Amino acid sequence: MIKAATIADVKKYVRECKKSGKSIGLVPTMGFLHEGHGSLIKRARKENDIVIVSDFVNPTQFGPNEDLEAYPRDFDADCRLCESLGADLIFHPTPEEMYGKSNYSKVHVDKLTAGLCGAVRPVHFDGVCSVVTKLFNISEADRAYFGQKDAQQLAVVSRMVADLNYNIEIIGCPIIREEDGLAKSSRNTYLNEEQRLAAPVLHRALAKAEEQARAGEKDAKKLCAQITEEIEKEPLAKIDYVEAVDWEELQHTDVIEGKTLFAIAVYIGKVRLIDNFITE
Amino acid sequence: MIKAATIADVKKYVRECKKSGKSIGLVPTMGFLHEGHGSLIKRARKENDIVIVSDFVNPTQFGPNEDLEAYPRDFDADCRLCESLGADLIFHPTPEEMYGKSNYSKVHVDKLTAGLCGAVRPVHFDGVCSVVTKLFNISEADRAYFGQKDAQQLAVVSRMVADLNYNIEIIGCPIIREEDGLAKSSRNTYLNEEQRLAAPVLHRALAKAEEQARAGEKDAKKLCAQITEEIEKEPLAKIDYVEAVDWEELQHTDVIEGKTLFAIAVYIGKVRLIDNFITE
């Protein structure tokens, strides 16, 4: 497995791959890889000749009071995981390499970014869309793999690709969970023991609602109220949002019509966790 | 020459070209082609296996009080010119084809868009960057050709490509002029006879300043004052701006240090004309 730290090195590698007609799958990550990322890499491995994993804690998607500095990093462990799953190249640039001395360009997606996490993280999705655009261009990937755990990110990136005619297929992959249902996340390492025990409340609340939706319940408002009620039983939990939105444009809905995203953000202590499900 | 009206048709054609390893040159235009566009097509013809000309009056780069409806159009004449210059494909989509039912994504470049035309045309460069991004992706061009007449556009697009790592080379081409020095522009057709006679004042004023800059004059402020004075001699002319900026970031400068852009926008009657020169 190649470890590349510069854009030029990745581009050189990619040019050679493209010349010989190889397909490229990209798994964009912020590192500190877990089984969730692993599932994306495995899927990319199956569907492409070449698998590139990017491992970059992107400063532009963190707000001024967010956890950029604290965000966990372990590049050696990331390399071991990527290699064991058959990745061909891991791209691990510095912020200076990615953004140079100055960088004035960004990609913005309206409407889909206004609610959910976008409401409390105003710069987040511009940062995501811009870095993902850069990674798409650097990797010239045919496919890129995103976890459904970050459902709004998946919707926003898919929208950006459609709107701007990017030549890449966005593939959303299922949420990977711990045995007790907690969605895998690099930020789970922030939880202390007590908080870790409380955290599965997110999934528990969502799972009950999902079951009812599957059984035919169409009242999204009622399901959101039930999710809220369930989470409020947990004393360590403080709700940021519990929302039902249409999966196309992420607009609030009281009724399940077509694909509907139920998304929640909950503080367990100071740790903000997200989880969701999407109806069929 | 192929006339394509849909994105899908262009993408299909481009896929075939790419498979056989052909290079693609793109000339993005708003149609009503003149010799300025012609010079871009000729240059693209020399440097690429395939030449694609896009012919699209892009609504998103016009402000609410600008000339979107009035903007001149003549697709048949455009086709004749493109064919005579050896273009392989002309892409002439409708706004609906380009933007679908809804389009929420845009590319924004900061700083370089704040001054000059950006100051009075606040949405203009977002529209340009976004449509150009779409055209780059649709055409998968290796090179794209822009006239230096729209110098700020050339700088902004070049910056976007560098910042976001687009795999395309931006090639700026010299301004093409009428015999009396007026820079060729589709908007020149708006001028009545009297205005047309007054319009070369832009070039006259710039040419004098350029000559002094070439002779070693470094005082950009003084040159701007002289340009202003020269234009004010023409009773039909009303200055929008006369500015000297560094060519890298388009920031105001009083002194010529490195490449410096002298850019002007002048109303002749109600017709807004632009022109410029760049020092070595």
HADDOCK unambig.tbl for C-alpha pairs under 7 A between the chains (distance, minus, plus):
assign (segid A and resid 103 and name CA) (segid B and resid 163 and name CA) 5.61 0.50 0.50
assign (segid A and resid 104 and name CA) (segid B and resid 109 and name CA) 5.30 0.50 0.50
assign (segid A and resid 104 and name CA) (segid B and resid 110 and name CA) 4.88 0.50 0.50
assign (segid A and resid 104 and name CA) (segid B and resid 111 and name CA) 6.73 0.50 0.50
assign (segid A and resid 104 and name CA) (segid B and resid 163 and name CA) 6.97 0.50 0.50
assign (segid A and resid 105 and name CA) (segid B and resid 108 and name CA) 5.60 0.50 0.50
assign (segid A and resid 105 and name CA) (segid B and resid 109 and name CA) 4.22 0.50 0.50
assign (segid A and resid 105 and name CA) (segid B and resid 110 and name CA) 6.24 0.50 0.50
assign (segid A and resid 105 and name CA) (segid B and resid 160 and name CA) 5.65 0.50 0.50
assign (segid A and resid 105 and name CA) (segid B and resid 163 and name CA) 5.95 0.50 0.50
assign (segid A and resid 105 and name CA) (segid B and resid 164 and name CA) 6.87 0.50 0.50
assign (segid A and resid 106 and name CA) (segid B and resid 107 and name CA) 5.74 0.50 0.50
assign (segid A and resid 106 and name CA) (segid B and resid 108 and name CA) 5.34 0.50 0.50
assign (segid A and resid 106 and name CA) (segid B and resid 109 and name CA) 6.43 0.50 0.50
assign (segid A and resid 107 and name CA) (segid B and resid 106 and name CA) 5.74 0.50 0.50
assign (segid A and resid 107 and name CA) (segid B and resid 107 and name CA) 4.44 0.50 0.50
assign (segid A and resid 107 and name CA) (segid B and resid 108 and name CA) 6.20 0.50 0.50
assign (segid A and resid 108 and name CA) (segid B and resid 105 and name CA) 5.62 0.50 0.50
assign (segid A and resid 108 and name CA) (segid B and resid 106 and name CA) 5.34 0.50 0.50
assign (segid A and resid 108 and name CA) (segid B and resid 107 and name CA) 6.20 0.50 0.50
assign (segid A and resid 109 and name CA) (segid B and resid 104 and name CA) 5.31 0.50 0.50
assign (segid A and resid 109 and name CA) (segid B and resid 105 and name CA) 4.22 0.50 0.50
assign (segid A and resid 109 and name CA) (segid B and resid 106 and name CA) 6.42 0.50 0.50
assign (segid A and resid 110 and name CA) (segid B and resid 104 and name CA) 4.87 0.50 0.50
assign (segid A and resid 110 and name CA) (segid B and resid 105 and name CA) 6.23 0.50 0.50
assign (segid A and resid 111 and name CA) (segid B and resid 104 and name CA) 6.72 0.50 0.50
assign (segid A and resid 133 and name CA) (segid B and resid 164 and name CA) 6.61 0.50 0.50
assign (segid A and resid 134 and name CA) (segid B and resid 164 and name CA) 4.90 0.50 0.50
assign (segid A and resid 134 and name CA) (segid B and resid 165 and name CA) 5.54 0.50 0.50
assign (segid A and resid 137 and name CA) (segid B and resid 165 and name CA) 5.79 0.50 0.50
assign (segid A and resid 137 and name CA) (segid B and resid 166 and name CA) 5.55 0.50 0.50
assign (segid A and resid 137 and name CA) (segid B and resid 167 and name CA) 6.50 0.50 0.50
assign (segid A and resid 138 and name CA) (segid B and resid 165 and name CA) 6.31 0.50 0.50
assign (segid A and resid 160 and name CA) (segid B and resid 105 and name CA) 5.65 0.50 0.50
assign (segid A and resid 163 and name CA) (segid B and resid 103 and name CA) 5.61 0.50 0.50
assign (segid A and resid 163 and name CA) (segid B and resid 104 and name CA) 6.98 0.50 0.50
assign (segid A and resid 163 and name CA) (segid B and resid 105 and name CA) 5.94 0.50 0.50
assign (segid A and resid 164 and name CA) (segid B and resid 105 and name CA) 6.87 0.50 0.50
assign (segid A and resid 164 and name CA) (segid B and resid 133 and name CA) 6.60 0.50 0.50
assign (segid A and resid 164 and name CA) (segid B and resid 134 and name CA) 4.90 0.50 0.50
assign (segid A and resid 165 and name CA) (segid B and resid 134 and name CA) 5.54 0.50 0.50
assign (segid A and resid 165 and name CA) (segid B and resid 137 and name CA) 5.78 0.50 0.50
assign (segid A and resid 165 and name CA) (segid B and resid 138 and name CA) 6.30 0.50 0.50
assign (segid A and resid 166 and name CA) (segid B and resid 137 and name CA) 5.54 0.50 0.50
assign (segid A and resid 167 and name CA) (segid B and resid 137 and name CA) 6.49 0.50 0.50
